[in-house]
Amino acid sequence: MSRTIYTSLCMFLVSFVSNAAHAEEPAGRTALEQQIQAVLEQNQELRARVGALEDEVRSARDDAAAARALAEGAPGSASAPGVGSAPVSSGAGPLGEVQVGGGARLQLLDLSVDVLSSVGTSNVEDETLESLEGGGHDPHRRGFNLSNLELSMLGAVDPYFDGEVHLIYFLDAEGESQFELEEAFATTRMLPFGLEEHGLQLEVGQFFTEFGRINPKHPHAWDWQDQPVVLTRFLGEDGMRGVGARLGWLLPAPWFSELHAGIQNPQGETMYSFDSSEEALEERPIANRPFDSAGTRSFSDMVYLLRWVNGVDLSDTWTGQLGLSGLYGPNATGSGGETWIYGADFVLKWIPLTSNRGWPFVKVEGEIAQRRYEADSFDGCLDPDEDPCTPVALPSETLDDWGAVVQLLYGFRRGWSAGLRGEYATGSGGNNAELDYSRDEDPFRDDRIRVSPLLVYQPSEFSRIRLQYNYDTADFLDGGDDPAHGVWLGFEWLFGTHPAHAF
């Protein structure tokens, strides 16, 4: 039916009903005309909305066709990027976009900058505070701290891979500038033989090891301002990350269930409990054992990860996850040195059926981990530069450490939340008079308790203000008799596009 015929029929209907109303009910003619006019106006508005939706559908169809052509393009065809005689790009687009055939655009790159800073004080000296706040991005000196500035670049490499690069800058405890490549990895979108349809995904490059809940997260994704004590002790001040590959498998279960299997190089300062580096272990030696790396001789000398995480909806308002993690690899005490780290973690989240942009909410989460550090025997000089050197014979030894962290965060009104975190860490073994070592005097193996209340104000999705108090008792602080107190006011701001944080 054409628009002209449709309009004529409508006008005829108006005239007919108006005449009928005039003949039978002259007093109600005006009311009927107004009602019919209102119906016509509503119909016109609906037609406009339908037309706009049709335009959006056509645009989406064009974009999908362009993406499919880019994905399926063969060498020698105009739809394949970088091959053939016809170029894919028909013009320069905005940063992060490429134009494909038909004028459709594919967004390839998201850029963001996230800055974490703080100001605060403590009743202990900065040198002691650096041991208490042992994480590389913790507020570890009195006064002002620039804990982390992260530049993130994320996007589609091509139809087969997504890529991520995270560069960071921060000021260390001495106020020196530090630049690092935090992560740079690619994740598959498609796999050969359609394996992605079976829930498989491969990650390759430099990335955080997916041990537990907190280690894979960047500092801006933490609820508290400092790294948990147990993770600092086991995984290092910058968290555990390295070069390798990780395969994820979303299991065909009626609930969310995912397996991760990973392999990474054991060397480097971010592989603290494994083969690590001489510089990292000189700064923070494990039980004063000397550095005696055997190097990488085969794939058996790599670090291996296995993680299994399960999630369920406990009710309409409660959701939970439970994870189990395990790490194994060589350590830097000799060819027979090995390290095992086990962990379990959980999270419970409550959000009511009606909320104001995510508030109110309750989140309870925790982790428990144990490290078994099997040090190899040693026979040689503790200081190779000493002349003449004093030989030392050390037997093989097993050091056991474990710790836990539990934290509760309650969002009580939009933008506001309050929390409480409790931590405990301890260990056994390693006391050696010949090495002049006592676990009770080691800030990274002694008995430690930390309690941290937190108040958070989040004006928007792009800024956050946190006020945190730390109460610490540690054996290396005068036998634990004199607790340490610290108060930190942190400010975070973000601009750009950043992906949503993990559950």
C-alpha positions in Angstrom: 0.0 0.0 0.0 1.5 3.3 -1.1 1.8 6.3 1.2 -0.7 8.3 -1.0 -3.4 5.6 -0.8 -2.8 5.2 3.0 -3.2 9.0 3.6 -6.4 9.1 1.4 -8.0 6.3 3.4 -7.1 8.0 6.7 -8.6 11.3 5.5 -11.7 9.5 4.3 -12.0 7.7 7.7 -11.7 11.1 9.5 -14.4 12.7 7.2 -16.7 9.7 7.6 -16.5 9.5 11.3 -16.8 13.3 11.7 -19.9 13.4 9.6 -21.5 10.5 11.4 -20.7 12.1 14.7 -22.2 15.4 13.5 -25.4 13.7 12.3 -26.0 11.6 15.4 -24.2 13.4 18.2 -23.4 17.0 17.3 -22.2 17.8 20.8 -19.5 15.1 20.6 -18.0 15.8 17.2 -15.1 17.9 18.4 -14.0 15.2 21.0 -14.1 12.5 18.3 -12.0 14.5 15.9 -9.4 15.2 18.6 -9.2 11.5 19.5 -8.8 10.5 15.8 -6.2 13.2 15.2 -4.2 11.9 18.2 -4.3 8.4 16.8 -3.0 9.6 13.5 -0.1 11.5 15.2 0.8 8.4 17.2 0.8 6.4 14.0 3.0 8.9 12.3 5.5 8.7 15.3 5.5 4.9 15.2 6.2 5.0 11.4 9.2 7.3 12.1 10.6 5.0 14.8 10.2 2.0 12.5 12.1 3.8 9.8 14.9 4.7 12.2 15.2 1.0 13.3 15.3 -0.1 9.7 18.2 2.2 9.1 20.0 0.8 12.1 19.4 -2.8 10.9 20.7 -1.9 7.5 23.8 -0.3 9.0 24.5 -3.3 11.2 24.0 -5.6 8.3 26.5 -3.7 6.2 29.0 -3.8 9.1 28.6 -7.5 9.6 29.0 -8.1 5.8 32.2 -6.1 5.8 33.6 -7.9 8.8 32.7 -11.3 7.2 34.4 -10.2 4.0 37.5 -9.2 5.9 37.5 -12.5 7.7 36.9 -14.7 4.7 39.0 -12.8 2.2 41.5 -15.0 0.4 44.9 -14.0 -1.0 44.4 -12.1 -4.2 40.9 -10.9 -3.3 40.0 -7.3 -2.6 38.5 -8.2 0.8 41.7 -9.6 2.2 43.8 -7.0 4.1 47.1 -6.3 2.6 46.9 -8.6 -0.4 45.6 -8.3 -3.9 45.4 -5.2 -6.1 42.5 -3.4 -4.4 43.2 -1.8 -1.1 40.9 -2.5 1.9 41.1 1.0 3.3 39.2 3.6 1.3 40.4 6.5 3.4 41.9 7.5 6.7 39.6 7.1 9.6 39.8 8.2 13.3 42.4 6.7 15.5 41.6 3.1 16.2 39.4 2.6 13.1 39.9 1.2 9.7 37.5 1.5 6.8 36.5 -1.5 4.8 34.5 -2.1 1.7 31.1 -0.3 1.6 32.2 2.4 4.0 31.8 0.2 7.1 34.2 0.7 10.0 35.8 -1.7 12.4 36.9 -0.4 15.7 40.3 -1.9 16.4 41.8 0.0 19.3 40.8 1.3 22.7 43.1 3.6 24.6 42.9 4.4 28.3 45.1 6.0 31.0 44.5 5.1 34.6 46.4 6.9 37.4 46.7 5.8 41.1 48.1 8.2 43.6 47.9 8.6 47.4 49.0 10.7 50.4 49.4 9.4 53.9 51.5 8.8 57.0 52.6 6.1 59.3 54.2 5.8 62.8 57.2 3.8 61.3 60.1 5.0 59.3 60.0 4.8 55.5 62.6 2.0 55.4 60.3 -0.1 57.7 57.2 1.0 55.8 58.7 -0.3 52.6 58.8 -3.8 54.1 55.2 -3.5 55.5 53.9 -2.2 52.2 55.9 -4.7 50.2 53.9 -4.5 47.0 55.4 -2.5 44.1 52.3 -0.4 43.8 51.5 0.0 47.5 51.7 3.4 49.2 55.1 2.6 50.7 56.5 6.0 51.9 55.1 8.8 54.0 53.8 11.8 52.1 52.8 11.5 48.5 53.0 8.4 46.3 52.4 7.9 42.6 51.6 4.2 42.8 50.8 3.5 39.2 50.1 5.1 35.8 48.9 2.6 33.3 48.5 3.1 29.6 46.4 0.4 28.1 45.8 -0.4 24.4 43.3 -3.0 23.5 41.5 -4.1 20.3 41.1 -6.5 17.5 44.3 -7.4 15.7 42.4 -9.1 12.9 39.4 -11.5 12.8 41.5 -14.2 14.5 43.1 -12.3 17.5 42.5 -9.6 20.0 45.5 -7.8 21.4 46.3 -6.1 24.7 49.3 -4.0 25.7 49.7 -2.4 29.2 52.6 0.0 29.9 53.1 1.4 33.4 55.0 4.1 35.1 55.4 4.7 38.9 57.7 6.1 41.5 59.5 3.5 43.7 60.2 3.8 47.4 63.3 5.9 46.7 61.3 8.3 44.5 63.0 6.9 41.3 61.0 6.6 38.1 60.2 3.1 36.9 58.9 2.2 33.5 57.7 -1.4 32.8 55.9 -3.4 30.2 53.3 -5.0 32.4 51.4 -7.1 29.8 51.5 -7.6 26.0 49.5 -10.6 24.8 47.1 -11.8 22.1 44.0 -13.8 22.7 42.3 -15.9 20.0 38.9 -15.1 18.6 38.9 -18.1 16.2 40.9 -21.4 16.3 41.6 -24.0 13.6 38.8 -26.5 13.1 36.3 -24.4 14.9 37.7 -25.3 18.3 36.5 -22.0 19.8 33.0 -23.4 19.5 34.0 -26.0 22.1 34.9 -23.3 24.6 38.7 -23.2 23.9 40.7 -20.0 23.9 44.5 -19.5 23.7 46.5 -16.6 25.2 50.1 -16.0 24.1 52.6 -13.3 25.2 53.5 -11.6 28.5 50.7 -11.7 31.0 49.7 -12.0 34.6 49.6 -15.6 35.8 46.0 -16.6 36.6 46.6 -17.8 40.1 43.7 -16.9 42.4 41.5 -13.9 42.0 43.7 -10.9 42.8 47.0 -11.6 41.0 45.5 -11.5 37.5 44.0 -8.0 38.2 45.8 -4.7 37.5 46.2 -2.5 40.6 43.3 -0.2 39.5 41.0 -3.2 39.8 41.8 -3.8 43.4 39.2 -2.8 46.0 42.0 -1.9 48.6 45.0 0.3 47.8 47.7 -2.3 48.6 48.5 -5.9 47.6 47.6 -8.6 50.1 50.5 -9.7 52.2 50.4 -13.4 51.2 50.5 -12.6 47.5 53.5 -10.2 48.0 55.4 -13.0 49.8 54.6 -15.7 47.3 54.3 -14.0 44.0 56.5 -10.9 44.4 56.1 -7.2 44.7 54.8 -6.7 41.1 52.7 -9.8 41.1 53.5 -13.0 39.1 53.7 -12.5 35.4 55.9 -13.7 32.6 56.1 -14.8 29.0 54.3 -17.9 28.0 51.0 -19.4 26.9 47.7 -20.2 28.6 44.8 -22.4 27.3 41.4 -21.8 28.7 38.5 -24.3 28.3 34.9 -23.4 29.2 33.6 -26.8 30.2 30.2 -28.0 28.9 28.6 -27.9 32.3 25.2 -26.6 33.3 27.0 -24.0 35.4 30.0 -21.7 34.7 33.0 -23.9 34.9 36.4 -23.1 33.3 39.8 -24.7 33.3 43.1 -22.8 32.7 46.4 -24.6 31.9 49.5 -22.4 31.5 53.2 -22.5 30.9 55.6 -19.6 31.4 59.4 -18.9 31.6 60.6 -19.3 35.2 63.2 -16.5 35.1 62.8 -12.8 35.9 62.0 -10.6 38.9 58.3 -11.2 38.4 58.9 -15.0 39.0 59.9 -14.4 42.6 59.3 -17.9 44.1 60.8 -19.7 41.1 64.0 -19.2 39.1 63.6 -15.5 39.5 66.8 -13.3 39.1 69.9 -12.7 41.1 69.0 -9.0 41.5 65.5 -9.7 42.9 66.7 -12.4 45.3 69.6 -10.2 46.5 67.1 -7.5 47.4 64.6 -10.0 49.0 66.4 -13.4 49.6 64.2 -16.3 50.6 65.6 -17.5 54.0 69.0 -16.0 52.9 69.6 -18.9 50.6 72.3 -18.1 48.0 71.3 -17.6 44.3 72.3 -20.8 42.4 70.1 -21.0 39.3 70.6 -24.0 37.1 69.0 -22.2 34.1 66.4 -23.5 31.6 67.5 -26.8 30.1 64.2 -28.2 28.8 60.5 -27.6 29.0 60.5 -29.5 32.3 62.2 -26.3 33.8 59.2 -24.1 33.0 56.5 -22.9 35.4 53.2 -24.7 35.1 49.8 -23.5 36.1 46.5 -25.3 36.6 43.4 -23.4 37.6 39.7 -24.4 37.9 37.0 -21.9 38.6 33.2 -22.5 39.1 30.4 -20.0 39.3 26.8 -20.4 40.2 23.7 -18.3 40.9 22.7 -19.1 44.4 19.5 -17.1 44.2 18.0 -14.2 42.3 20.2 -11.8 44.2 23.3 -13.9 45.3 26.1 -15.1 43.0 29.2 -17.0 43.9 32.5 -18.4 42.5 35.0 -20.9 43.8 38.4 -21.4 42.4 41.4 -23.7 42.9 44.9 -22.9 41.7 48.3 -24.7 41.5 51.8 -23.7 40.4 54.9 -25.8 40.0 58.4 -24.9 38.8 62.1 -24.8 39.5 63.6 -22.3 42.0 67.0 -20.6 42.1 68.6 -22.8 44.8 70.2 -25.3 42.5 69.3 -28.0 39.9 67.2 -29.9 42.5 65.3 -26.8 43.8 61.5 -26.9 43.3 58.6 -24.7 44.3 54.9 -25.7 44.7 52.2 -23.1 45.4 48.6 -24.1 46.0 45.6 -21.8 46.5 41.8 -21.6 46.9 39.6 -18.5 46.5 36.0 -17.6 46.6 33.7 -14.6 46.1 30.1 -14.0 47.0 28.1 -11.0 45.6 24.7 -9.7 46.4 22.8 -7.2 44.3 19.1 -6.6 44.8 16.6 -7.0 42.0 16.1 -3.2 42.0 19.3 -1.1 42.3 20.6 2.3 41.5 23.4 1.7 39.0 24.8 -1.2 41.0 24.1 0.2 44.5 23.5 -1.2 47.1 25.7 -4.3 46.9 27.7 -6.7 49.1 30.9 -8.4 48.1 32.7 -11.0 50.2 35.9 -12.6 48.8 39.0 -14.3 50.1 42.1 -16.3 49.2 44.2 -18.8 51.0 47.6 -20.0 49.7 50.5 -22.2 50.7 54.0 -22.3 49.3 56.4 -25.3 49.6 59.9 -24.1 48.8 62.2 -27.0 48.4 65.8 -25.6 48.5 68.6 -27.7 47.0 71.8 -28.3 48.9 74.6 -25.8 48.4 78.4 -26.2 48.7 80.4 -23.2 47.7 81.0 -19.5 48.4 78.2 -17.3 49.6 80.0 -14.3 48.1 81.9 -15.3 44.9 83.7 -11.9 45.0 85.2 -12.6 48.3 88.9 -13.4 48.1 89.7 -15.8 49.7 86.1 -17.0 49.9 84.7 -18.8 52.9 83.1 -22.1 51.7 79.7 -23.0 53.1 78.0 -26.4 53.0 74.2 -26.2 53.3 71.9 -29.2 53.3 68.7 -29.3 51.3 65.7 -27.9 53.1 62.0 -27.4 52.8 60.4 -24.0 53.7 56.7 -24.0 54.3 54.7 -20.7 54.2 51.0 -20.0 54.1 48.6 -17.1 54.5 45.1 -15.9 53.9 43.1 -12.7 53.1 39.4 -12.1 53.5 37.6 -8.8 52.6 34.1 -7.5 52.8 32.9 -4.5 50.8 29.4 -3.0 51.3 28.0 -0.5 48.9 25.4 1.3 51.2 24.3 4.1 48.8 25.1 5.2 45.3 28.8 6.1 45.0 29.6 5.1 48.6 30.9 1.9 50.0 32.7 0.7 53.2 34.8 -2.4 53.7 37.0 -4.4 56.1 39.9 -6.6 55.2 41.8 -9.1 57.5 45.1 -10.8 56.6 47.3 -13.4 58.2 50.6 -15.0 57.1 53.1 -17.3 58.8 55.7 -20.0 57.9 58.2 -22.6 59.2 61.8 -23.7 58.6 64.8 -21.7 57.4 66.4 -20.8 60.8 70.1 -21.1 60.2 72.9 -19.6 62.3 75.5 -20.2 59.6 73.4 -18.0 57.2 72.6 -15.6 60.1 68.9 -16.0 59.4 65.9 -16.2 61.7 62.4 -16.3 60.3 61.1 -14.1 63.1 63.3 -11.3 61.8 62.4 -11.7 58.2 59.6 -9.2 57.1 58.7 -11.5 54.2 58.4 -14.8 56.2 57.6 -13.8 59.8 54.2 -14.0 61.5 52.0 -11.1 60.3 48.5 -9.8 60.9 47.0 -6.8 59.1 43.5 -5.3 59.5 42.4 -2.6 57.1 39.1 -0.7 57.3 38.2 1.2 54.0 35.8 4.0 52.9 35.3 4.6 49.2 33.6 7.4 47.3 33.1 7.0 43.6 31.7 10.1 42.0 31.5 8.4 38.6 32.9 5.4 36.6 36.0 7.5 35.9 37.2 8.5 39.4 37.5 7.0 42.9 38.6 8.3 46.3 39.6 5.8 49.0 40.5 6.3 52.7 42.2 3.3 54.2 43.7 2.6 57.6 46.2 -0.3 58.2 46.8 -1.8 61.6 49.9 -4.1 61.4 51.5 -6.5 63.8 54.7 -8.3 62.7 57.4 -10.2 64.5 60.1 -8.2 62.8 58.7 -5.1 64.5 60.2 -5.6 68.0 58.7 -9.1 68.2 55.2 -7.9 67.3 54.9 -5.8 70.5 54.7 -2.5 68.8 52.0 -2.4 66.0 52.4 -0.1 63.0 49.6 2.3 62.0 49.2 3.8 58.5 46.5 6.1 57.0 46.3 6.5 53.3 44.0 8.8 51.2 44.1 7.5 47.6 42.8 9.2 44.4 42.2 7.4 41.1 41.2 8.8 37.8 40.7 7.3 34.3 40.1 8.6 30.9 39.6 6.6 27.7 37.9 3.3 27.1 38.7 0.5 29.4 37.1 -3.0 29.4 34.9 -4.2 32.2 36.8 -5.8 35.1 36.6 -9.6 35.7 33.8 -10.9 37.9 
